[in-house]
Amino acid sequence: GNPELPTAVNITWSSINFKTILQWEPKPSGYFYTVEIHGQTSDTKKKCILTTETECDVTDVLRNVKETYTAHILSVMSVGMDNFEEPPFAVSEKFTPYSQTVLGKPEIKNYTQKDSKLTVVFQDPLTPYTFPNGSFQSIRDIFQHDLQYKLYYWKDQSSGKKDTVTKSHTFEVSVDSTKNYCFYIQGIIPSRRENRHGQESMVLCTSVGRNILDDYGAEVFIIIAVLAIAVITLAIVLSVILCKRKKAKAAREKERLNGV
């Protein structure tokens, strides 16, 4: 072989919604890398042949998502790839896409808060894999009944969270009709030992019945109340002063008339 060639180190699998990237170090100098994917029951497949990169998209050779794979990263000279010598290589940790890929962020399609009911409709993340007709499979198409979603929701500007679980695409929960609510969604695979919880969706908030107090807090109302009291007090004081002046003027005019 070529024992003088460095072999890959720090090999990692990075996978979200079954899109899987293999990464390693170091950058090659004067040699190349070739990736071999070995499955427990499948044939060896080569990817990123004679690359100078330190990452490789191996998604398309991991289609059997319940298979367990290892990656061999070969260090090779461009002229040294023949059938007589085995180049030095490093072996990755085992990787099973079904149990290790991270669930991506669900997409919230729409939501409504009507009376005392909050309704949230969302969509499954898509995978890179397709059906025969060319449409992309969702994570639900692959995980099926293993997949659940959890809704976390709370009163706006409150820290107390509640949660509920569904296997459908819709959440309906009872809420206080006079309060606004914020929420987010997260995919879950309860059968997993690790990576049970997926990435969190964006946080959204309803705006039904929102008022100034919700937006700005009680401090603004205190300031407004103080200003209102000051204005009313000033109006009363001015009214009293004007009234006294009118009475004084009327009294002076009466005195002049009496003197005549």
Buried (B, 14 or more C-beta within 10 A) or exposed (E): EBEEBBBBEEBEBEBBBBBBBBBBEEEBEEBBBBBBBBBEEBEEBEBBBEBEEBBBBBBEBBEBBEBBBBBBBBBBBEEBBEEEEEBBBBBBEEBBBBBBBBBBBBEBEEBEBEEEEBEBBBEBBBBBBEEEEEEEBBBBBBBEEBBBBBBBBBBBEEEEEBEEEBEEBEBEBEBEEEBBBBBBBBBBBEEBEEEBBBBBBEEEBBEBEEEEEBEEEEEEEEEEEEEEEEEEEEEEEEEEEEEEEEEEEEEEEEEEEEEE
